[in-house]
């Protein structure tokens, strides 16, 4: 091969190498662009998936919301009645064992046994707070409340369903009144 043929072959080889280099640069750009696009798509998908698992609403509007346990038993209800909001707690047998609700003079909290008898009640009346506790059948046992002159503590005889002892305020003085089941006073102390 003579010198002219060698120069021509080198020029051809050089042109081929230049063309291959240009093709490689184009291919590298395409792969880089594809990799960046795929990476951004993956980041976006992960972000979207993370947001999909926990949705937070500003306001949920419903007439009733029921909470169920793993067996599908309703154990809590959030609802309302004509007076206002109402929360009911149930055991897995469906017995209402607690309520928190609104009534005419304020809030009403009731703790119940599985037979749904009220065992303890905290509520409001026109004078203030009232707390009462009951026996296992729902009969009143004792109460603390307020009237227009002060506090009152009452003890009930659940057999006769009558008050047998009272501590209260009368005429600005403390009073302890104890009665027998026939409601006859047996002892009264006024300081």
VENDA-V680832 format. One record per residue. N is the residue number from 1. RES is the residue in one small letter. PSI is psi in degrees with one decimal (999 if undefined). Layout:
# VENDA-V680832
<<N/RES/PSI> <N/RES/PSI>>
This chain:
# VENDA-V680832
<<1/x/134.8> <2/x/179.2> <3/x/-39.5> <4/x/-38.6> <5/x/-38.3> <6/x/-42.5> <7/x/-41.9> <8/x/-41.1> <9/x/-41.4> <10/x/-39.3> <11/x/-40.7> <12/x/-44.7> <13/x/-40.7> <14/x/-42.5> <15/x/-39.3> <16/x/-43.2> <17/x/-38.8> <18/x/-43.5> <19/x/-42.5> <20/x/-38.6> <21/x/-43.1> <22/x/-41.2> <23/x/-38.6> <24/x/-42.7> <25/x/-43.6> <26/x/-44.7> <27/x/-42.0> <28/x/-41.0> <29/x/-43.4> <30/x/-45.3> <31/x/-40.4> <32/x/-46.6> <33/x/-42.4> <34/x/-43.1> <35/x/-43.3> <36/x/-43.9> <37/x/-44.7> <38/x/-41.5> <39/x/-45.2> <40/x/-38.5> <41/x/-40.5> <42/x/-43.8> <43/x/-44.5> <44/x/-41.5> <45/x/-41.8> <46/x/-43.8> <47/x/-42.5> <48/x/-43.1> <49/x/-39.9> <50/x/-41.2> <51/x/-27.1> <52/x/-32.8> <53/x/-25.6> <54/x/107.7> <55/x/133.2> <56/x/123.5> <57/x/144.2> <58/x/-39.8> <59/x/135.5> <60/x/125.4> <61/x/123.6> <62/x/153.5> <63/x/-28.6> <64/x/140.8> <65/x/126.9> <66/x/135.6> <67/x/130.6> <68/x/156.4> <69/x/-174.5> <70/x/-22.9> <71/x/0.3> <72/x/6.2> <73/x/134.1> <74/x/123.1> <75/x/-7.0> <76/x/140.0> <77/x/135.6> <78/x/115.1> <79/x/-159.9> <80/x/164.6> <81/x/-177.3> <82/x/-21.5> <83/x/-29.8> <84/x/-152.1> <85/x/155.3> <86/x/127.6> <87/x/128.2> <88/x/133.7> <89/x/132.1> <90/x/152.6> <91/x/177.8> <92/x/-13.0> <93/x/-4.1> <94/x/1.7> <95/x/134.1> <96/x/118.0> <97/x/-3.4> <98/x/143.9> <99/x/150.9> <100/x/118.5> <101/x/177.0> <102/x/136.6> <103/x/-173.6> <104/x/-41.3> <105/x/10.0> <106/x/-145.8> <107/x/158.7> <108/x/116.0> <109/x/125.9> <110/x/128.7> <111/x/129.8> <112/x/158.7> <113/x/172.6> <114/x/-18.9> <115/x/3.2> <116/x/19.2> <117/x/137.4> <118/x/125.7> <119/x/-33.7> <120/x/141.6> <121/x/133.7> <122/x/127.3> <123/x/175.4> <124/x/149.1> <125/x/-167.6> <126/x/-20.6> <127/x/-22.1> <128/x/-142.7> <129/x/152.5> <130/x/132.9> <131/x/126.0> <132/x/146.3> <133/x/146.9> <134/x/165.6> <135/x/-179.6> <136/x/-21.4> <137/x/0.5> <138/x/2.6> <139/x/142.4> <140/x/135.9> <141/x/-48.0> <142/x/156.9> <143/x/151.0> <144/x/132.3> <145/x/-174.8> <146/x/140.2> <147/x/-164.5> <148/x/-11.8> <149/x/-10.9> <150/x/-162.0> <151/x/154.0> <152/x/133.3> <153/x/125.5> <154/x/140.9> <155/x/133.3> <156/x/145.6> <157/x/112.9> <158/x/-21.4> <159/x/-48.5> <160/x/-6.8> <161/x/42.5> <162/x/159.2> <163/x/128.5> <164/x/-12.6> <165/x/141.7> <166/x/137.5> <167/x/123.4> <168/x/-169.1> <169/x/129.2> <170/x/124.7> <171/x/32.1> <172/x/2.6> <173/x/154.8> <174/x/147.8> <175/x/140.4> <176/x/123.1> <177/x/125.3> <178/x/132.6> <179/x/164.6> <180/x/172.5> <181/x/-19.7> <182/x/7.6> <183/x/24.0> <184/x/134.3> <185/x/131.4> <186/x/-20.2> <187/x/131.2> <188/x/129.2> <189/x/125.4> <190/x/122.4> <191/x/999>>
